Amino acid sequence: MNKTHPQRGSFDGTSFGSTVSMLPREEADCCKSCSTLGCCSRRCLCISAVALVVLAIIAVAIACATTFAIPARTPVNRYCMTSANLTGFLCDDRVNCIPASEVCNGMKNCLNGEDEEDTLCSNLPKSLPGYLLFWCGNGINWIYNDEKCNGYNNCGDCSDEIGTLANCPPCGPQWWSCTSIVFEYCSCIPRSLCGDGIQHCSDWSDQYVCKN
Protein backbone atom coordinates (compact mmCIF):
# COMPACT_ATOMS: atom_id res chain seq x y z
CA MET A 1 0.00 0.00 0.00
CA ASN A 2 1.44 3.37 -0.99
CA LYS A 3 1.79 6.04 1.69
CA THR A 4 0.11 9.36 0.99
CA HIS A 5 1.35 12.70 2.29
CA PRO A 6 -1.21 14.81 4.15
CA GLN A 7 -2.37 17.90 2.29
CA ARG A 8 -2.14 21.44 3.65
CA GLY A 9 -5.88 21.56 4.16
CA SER A 10 -5.94 18.37 6.25
CA PHE A 11 -3.26 19.40 8.81
CA ASP A 12 -4.11 18.37 12.41
CA GLY A 13 -2.41 18.14 15.82
CA THR A 14 -1.41 14.47 15.39
CA SER A 15 1.14 15.29 12.71
CA PHE A 16 3.35 17.49 14.94
CA GLY A 17 5.82 14.65 15.42
CA SER A 18 6.39 14.19 11.67
CA THR A 19 9.92 14.50 10.35
CA VAL A 20 11.01 16.70 7.47
CA SER A 21 10.81 13.72 5.10
CA MET A 22 7.04 13.44 5.82
CA LEU A 23 6.37 17.09 4.87
CA PRO A 24 5.06 18.16 1.46
CA ARG A 25 7.93 18.68 -0.95
CA GLU A 26 7.76 22.47 -0.90
CA GLU A 27 7.78 22.52 2.94
CA ALA A 28 10.65 20.00 3.20
CA ASP A 29 12.72 22.05 0.77
CA CYS A 30 11.94 25.13 2.81
CA CYS A 31 13.00 23.52 6.14
CA LYS A 32 16.25 22.23 4.69
CA SER A 33 17.25 25.85 4.21
CA CYS A 34 15.54 27.15 7.31
CA SER A 35 17.88 30.13 7.63
CA THR A 36 14.89 32.39 7.02
CA LEU A 37 12.20 31.63 9.59
CA GLY A 38 9.56 33.22 7.40
CA CYS A 39 9.52 30.31 4.98
CA CYS A 40 9.11 27.53 7.57
CA SER A 41 5.84 25.79 8.18
CA ARG A 42 4.44 25.09 11.63
CA ARG A 43 5.85 21.55 11.41
CA CYS A 44 9.37 22.79 10.76
CA LEU A 45 9.08 25.34 13.55
CA CYS A 46 7.96 22.56 15.93
CA ILE A 47 11.08 20.53 15.17
CA SER A 48 13.24 23.62 15.74
CA ALA A 49 11.47 24.30 19.05
CA VAL A 50 12.17 20.75 20.27
CA ALA A 51 15.87 21.19 19.43
CA LEU A 52 15.96 24.45 21.37
CA VAL A 53 14.34 22.78 24.40
CA VAL A 54 16.93 19.99 24.32
CA LEU A 55 19.77 22.53 24.15
CA ALA A 56 18.24 24.48 27.05
CA ILE A 57 18.06 21.31 29.19
CA ILE A 58 21.72 20.53 28.44
CA ALA A 59 22.74 24.09 29.36
CA VAL A 60 20.83 23.90 32.65
CA ALA A 61 22.42 20.53 33.47
CA ILE A 62 25.91 21.92 32.85
CA ALA A 63 25.18 24.98 35.00
CA CYS A 64 23.89 22.81 37.87
CA ALA A 65 26.89 20.51 37.66
CA THR A 66 29.21 23.52 37.85
CA THR A 67 27.32 25.18 40.71
CA PHE A 68 26.83 22.13 42.89
CA ALA A 69 29.98 20.20 42.03
CA ILE A 70 31.76 18.61 44.99
CA PRO A 71 34.96 20.61 45.64
CA ALA A 72 38.31 18.84 45.43
CA ARG A 73 39.55 17.45 48.72
CA THR A 74 42.13 19.73 50.25
CA PRO A 75 45.13 18.36 52.14
CA VAL A 76 44.72 18.21 55.91
CA ASN A 77 46.79 20.84 57.73
CA ARG A 78 48.51 18.94 60.54
CA TYR A 79 50.92 21.66 61.67
CA CYS A 80 50.73 22.28 65.40
CA MET A 81 52.84 23.28 68.40
CA THR A 82 53.38 20.88 71.28
CA SER A 83 53.00 21.83 74.94
CA ALA A 84 56.78 22.33 74.99
CA ASN A 85 56.44 24.89 72.17
CA LEU A 86 57.99 22.55 69.58
CA THR A 87 56.87 21.90 66.01
CA GLY A 88 54.46 18.98 66.00
CA PHE A 89 52.10 16.78 63.97
CA LEU A 90 48.35 17.01 64.63
CA CYS A 91 46.53 13.67 64.93
CA ASP A 92 43.13 12.93 63.39
CA ASP A 93 41.36 13.70 66.66
CA ARG A 94 42.51 17.34 66.19
CA VAL A 95 43.58 17.34 69.86
CA ASN A 96 46.82 15.39 70.26
CA CYS A 97 49.92 17.13 68.88
CA ILE A 98 52.91 14.80 68.80
CA PRO A 99 56.52 16.05 68.38
CA ALA A 100 57.84 16.01 64.82
CA SER A 101 60.46 13.38 65.72
CA GLU A 102 57.69 10.91 66.63
CA VAL A 103 56.43 10.84 63.03
CA CYS A 104 57.54 7.80 60.99
CA ASN A 105 59.55 6.38 63.90
CA GLY A 106 58.00 2.92 63.61
CA MET A 107 55.53 3.47 66.46
CA LYS A 108 51.90 4.58 66.15
CA ASN A 109 51.82 7.62 68.39
CA CYS A 110 48.43 8.82 67.07
CA LEU A 111 45.40 6.72 67.99
CA ASN A 112 44.60 5.81 64.37
CA GLY A 113 48.24 5.47 63.34
CA GLU A 114 48.12 8.33 60.84
CA ASP A 115 51.67 9.31 61.85
CA GLU A 116 52.93 6.04 60.33
CA GLU A 117 50.92 5.94 57.07
CA ASP A 118 52.75 4.83 53.91
CA THR A 119 51.94 8.07 52.10
CA LEU A 120 53.76 9.93 54.87
CA CYS A 121 56.67 7.58 55.51
CA SER A 122 57.34 5.73 52.25
CA ASN A 123 60.00 8.10 50.88
CA LEU A 124 61.73 10.01 53.67
CA PRO A 125 62.32 12.88 53.79
CA LYS A 126 60.54 13.80 50.52
CA SER A 127 57.22 12.37 51.68
CA LEU A 128 57.21 14.47 54.86
CA PRO A 129 55.67 17.96 55.08
CA GLY A 130 58.37 20.62 55.05
CA TYR A 131 57.49 21.99 58.48
CA LEU A 132 58.59 18.70 60.09
CA LEU A 133 62.12 18.98 58.67
CA PHE A 134 65.28 20.95 59.33
CA TRP A 135 68.02 20.77 56.70
CA CYS A 136 71.57 20.85 58.02
CA GLY A 137 74.20 23.28 56.80
CA ASN A 138 75.51 20.93 54.10
CA GLY A 139 72.07 20.80 52.46
CA ILE A 140 72.14 16.98 52.43
CA ASN A 141 71.59 15.81 55.98
CA TRP A 142 68.32 16.52 57.75
CA ILE A 143 66.81 16.17 61.20
CA TYR A 144 63.31 16.61 62.58
CA ASN A 145 62.42 20.22 63.32
CA ASP A 146 62.00 19.61 67.04
CA GLU A 147 65.60 18.31 67.26
CA LYS A 148 67.20 21.65 66.46
CA CYS A 149 68.10 24.04 69.28
CA ASN A 150 67.96 21.21 71.80
CA GLY A 151 71.60 21.62 72.84
CA TYR A 152 72.87 18.56 71.00
CA ASN A 153 74.91 18.43 67.81
CA ASN A 154 72.39 16.41 65.80
CA CYS A 155 73.61 17.60 62.38
CA GLY A 156 77.26 16.88 63.18
CA ASP A 157 78.39 20.36 62.11
CA CYS A 158 76.48 22.29 64.80
CA SER A 159 74.35 23.99 62.11
CA ASP A 160 71.26 22.93 64.07
CA GLU A 161 72.52 24.80 67.16
CA ILE A 162 74.57 27.72 65.84
CA GLY A 163 73.96 30.21 63.04
CA THR A 164 71.08 31.83 61.21
CA LEU A 165 69.61 28.59 59.85
CA ALA A 166 68.72 27.33 63.30
CA ASN A 167 68.18 30.76 64.90
CA CYS A 168 68.37 29.26 68.36
CA PRO A 169 67.72 31.22 71.55
CA PRO A 170 70.44 31.60 74.21
CA CYS A 171 71.26 28.66 76.43
CA GLY A 172 68.52 27.86 78.92
CA PRO A 173 68.97 27.79 82.72
CA GLN A 174 69.94 24.12 82.70
CA TRP A 175 72.82 24.79 80.28
CA TRP A 176 76.16 26.61 80.46
CA SER A 177 77.16 28.80 77.54
CA CYS A 178 80.63 28.13 76.18
CA THR A 179 82.49 26.81 73.16
CA SER A 180 82.34 23.10 73.67
CA ILE A 181 85.30 20.87 72.88
CA VAL A 182 83.04 17.81 73.05
CA PHE A 183 81.54 16.74 69.70
CA GLU A 184 78.17 16.03 71.32
CA TYR A 185 77.58 19.72 72.14
CA CYS A 186 78.03 23.02 70.33
CA SER A 187 77.61 26.33 72.17
CA CYS A 188 76.08 25.04 75.40
CA ILE A 189 76.81 22.16 77.74
CA PRO A 190 74.55 20.74 80.45
CA ARG A 191 75.20 22.35 83.85
CA SER A 192 75.40 18.85 85.26
CA LEU A 193 78.89 18.65 83.69
CA CYS A 194 80.18 21.70 85.52
CA GLY A 195 82.82 20.99 88.15
CA ASP A 196 83.12 17.32 87.31
CA GLY A 197 86.89 17.57 86.91
CA ILE A 198 86.75 17.07 83.10
CA GLN A 199 87.21 19.89 80.62
CA HIS A 200 84.15 20.42 78.40
CA CYS A 201 84.60 24.09 77.46
CA SER A 202 87.57 25.46 75.55
CA ASP A 203 88.15 28.10 78.28
CA TRP A 204 87.72 25.69 81.22
CA SER A 205 84.84 27.84 82.45
CA ASP A 206 82.83 24.71 83.11
CA GLN A 207 85.30 23.81 85.84
CA TYR A 208 86.23 27.17 87.33
CA VAL A 209 83.21 29.43 86.79
CA CYS A 210 80.08 27.36 86.20
CA LYS A 211 78.24 25.99 89.16
CA ASN A 212 75.84 23.10 88.62
C-alpha positions as CSV (number, residue, x, y, z in Angstrom):
1,M,0.0,0.0,0.0
2,N,1.4,3.4,-1.0
3,K,1.8,6.0,1.7
4,T,0.1,9.4,1.0
5,H,1.4,12.7,2.3
6,P,-1.2,14.8,4.2
7,Q,-2.4,17.9,2.3
8,R,-2.1,21.4,3.6
9,G,-5.9,21.6,4.2
10,S,-5.9,18.4,6.3
11,F,-3.3,19.4,8.8
12,D,-4.1,18.4,12.4
13,G,-2.4,18.1,15.8
14,T,-1.4,14.5,15.4
15,S,1.1,15.3,12.7
16,F,3.4,17.5,14.9
17,G,5.8,14.7,15.4
18,S,6.4,14.2,11.7
19,T,9.9,14.5,10.3
20,V,11.0,16.7,7.5
21,S,10.8,13.7,5.1
22,M,7.0,13.4,5.8
23,L,6.4,17.1,4.9
24,P,5.1,18.2,1.5
25,R,7.9,18.7,-1.0
26,E,7.8,22.5,-0.9
27,E,7.8,22.5,2.9
28,A,10.7,20.0,3.2
29,D,12.7,22.1,0.8
30,C,11.9,25.1,2.8
31,C,13.0,23.5,6.1
32,K,16.3,22.2,4.7
33,S,17.3,25.8,4.2
34,C,15.5,27.2,7.3
35,S,17.9,30.1,7.6
36,T,14.9,32.4,7.0
37,L,12.2,31.6,9.6
38,G,9.6,33.2,7.4
39,C,9.5,30.3,5.0
40,C,9.1,27.5,7.6
41,S,5.8,25.8,8.2
42,R,4.4,25.1,11.6
43,R,5.8,21.6,11.4
44,C,9.4,22.8,10.8
45,L,9.1,25.3,13.5
46,C,8.0,22.6,15.9
47,I,11.1,20.5,15.2
48,S,13.2,23.6,15.7
49,A,11.5,24.3,19.1
50,V,12.2,20.7,20.3
51,A,15.9,21.2,19.4
52,L,16.0,24.5,21.4
53,V,14.3,22.8,24.4
54,V,16.9,20.0,24.3
55,L,19.8,22.5,24.2
56,A,18.2,24.5,27.1
57,I,18.1,21.3,29.2
58,I,21.7,20.5,28.4
59,A,22.7,24.1,29.4
60,V,20.8,23.9,32.7
61,A,22.4,20.5,33.5
62,I,25.9,21.9,32.9
63,A,25.2,25.0,35.0
64,C,23.9,22.8,37.9
65,A,26.9,20.5,37.7
66,T,29.2,23.5,37.8
67,T,27.3,25.2,40.7
68,F,26.8,22.1,42.9
69,A,30.0,20.2,42.0
70,I,31.8,18.6,45.0
71,P,35.0,20.6,45.6
72,A,38.3,18.8,45.4
73,R,39.6,17.5,48.7
74,T,42.1,19.7,50.2
75,P,45.1,18.4,52.1
76,V,44.7,18.2,55.9
77,N,46.8,20.8,57.7
78,R,48.5,18.9,60.5
79,Y,50.9,21.7,61.7
80,C,50.7,22.3,65.4
81,M,52.8,23.3,68.4
82,T,53.4,20.9,71.3
83,S,53.0,21.8,74.9
84,A,56.8,22.3,75.0
85,N,56.4,24.9,72.2
86,L,58.0,22.6,69.6
87,T,56.9,21.9,66.0
88,G,54.5,19.0,66.0
89,F,52.1,16.8,64.0
90,L,48.3,17.0,64.6
91,C,46.5,13.7,64.9
92,D,43.1,12.9,63.4
93,D,41.4,13.7,66.7
94,R,42.5,17.3,66.2
95,V,43.6,17.3,69.9
96,N,46.8,15.4,70.3
97,C,49.9,17.1,68.9
98,I,52.9,14.8,68.8
99,P,56.5,16.1,68.4
100,A,57.8,16.0,64.8
101,S,60.5,13.4,65.7
102,E,57.7,10.9,66.6
103,V,56.4,10.8,63.0
104,C,57.5,7.8,61.0
105,N,59.5,6.4,63.9
106,G,58.0,2.9,63.6
107,M,55.5,3.5,66.5
108,K,51.9,4.6,66.1
109,N,51.8,7.6,68.4
110,C,48.4,8.8,67.1
111,L,45.4,6.7,68.0
112,N,44.6,5.8,64.4
113,G,48.2,5.5,63.3
114,E,48.1,8.3,60.8
115,D,51.7,9.3,61.8
116,E,52.9,6.0,60.3
117,E,50.9,5.9,57.1
118,D,52.8,4.8,53.9
119,T,51.9,8.1,52.1
120,L,53.8,9.9,54.9
121,C,56.7,7.6,55.5
122,S,57.3,5.7,52.3
123,N,60.0,8.1,50.9
124,L,61.7,10.0,53.7
125,P,62.3,12.9,53.8
126,K,60.5,13.8,50.5
127,S,57.2,12.4,51.7
128,L,57.2,14.5,54.9
129,P,55.7,18.0,55.1
130,G,58.4,20.6,55.1
131,Y,57.5,22.0,58.5
132,L,58.6,18.7,60.1
133,L,62.1,19.0,58.7
134,F,65.3,20.9,59.3
135,W,68.0,20.8,56.7
136,C,71.6,20.8,58.0
137,G,74.2,23.3,56.8
138,N,75.5,20.9,54.1
139,G,72.1,20.8,52.5
140,I,72.1,17.0,52.4
141,N,71.6,15.8,56.0
142,W,68.3,16.5,57.8
143,I,66.8,16.2,61.2
144,Y,63.3,16.6,62.6
145,N,62.4,20.2,63.3
146,D,62.0,19.6,67.0
147,E,65.6,18.3,67.3
148,K,67.2,21.7,66.5
149,C,68.1,24.0,69.3
150,N,68.0,21.2,71.8
151,G,71.6,21.6,72.8
152,Y,72.9,18.6,71.0
153,N,74.9,18.4,67.8
154,N,72.4,16.4,65.8
155,C,73.6,17.6,62.4
156,G,77.3,16.9,63.2
157,D,78.4,20.4,62.1
158,C,76.5,22.3,64.8
159,S,74.4,24.0,62.1
160,D,71.3,22.9,64.1
161,E,72.5,24.8,67.2
162,I,74.6,27.7,65.8
163,G,74.0,30.2,63.0
164,T,71.1,31.8,61.2
165,L,69.6,28.6,59.9
166,A,68.7,27.3,63.3
167,N,68.2,30.8,64.9
168,C,68.4,29.3,68.4
169,P,67.7,31.2,71.6
170,P,70.4,31.6,74.2
171,C,71.3,28.7,76.4
172,G,68.5,27.9,78.9
173,P,69.0,27.8,82.7
174,Q,69.9,24.1,82.7
175,W,72.8,24.8,80.3
176,W,76.2,26.6,80.5
177,S,77.2,28.8,77.5
178,C,80.6,28.1,76.2
179,T,82.5,26.8,73.2
180,S,82.3,23.1,73.7
181,I,85.3,20.9,72.9
182,V,83.0,17.8,73.0
183,F,81.5,16.7,69.7
184,E,78.2,16.0,71.3
185,Y,77.6,19.7,72.1
186,C,78.0,23.0,70.3
187,S,77.6,26.3,72.2
188,C,76.1,25.0,75.4
189,I,76.8,22.2,77.7
190,P,74.6,20.7,80.5
191,R,75.2,22.3,83.8
192,S,75.4,18.9,85.3
193,L,78.9,18.6,83.7
194,C,80.2,21.7,85.5
195,G,82.8,21.0,88.1
196,D,83.1,17.3,87.3
197,G,86.9,17.6,86.9
198,I,86.8,17.1,83.1
199,Q,87.2,19.9,80.6
200,H,84.2,20.4,78.4
201,C,84.6,24.1,77.5
202,S,87.6,25.5,75.5
203,D,88.1,28.1,78.3
204,W,87.7,25.7,81.2
205,S,84.8,27.8,82.5
206,D,82.8,24.7,83.1
207,Q,85.3,23.8,85.8
208,Y,86.2,27.2,87.3
209,V,83.2,29.4,86.8
210,C,80.1,27.4,86.2
211,K,78.2,26.0,89.2
212,N,75.8,23.1,88.6
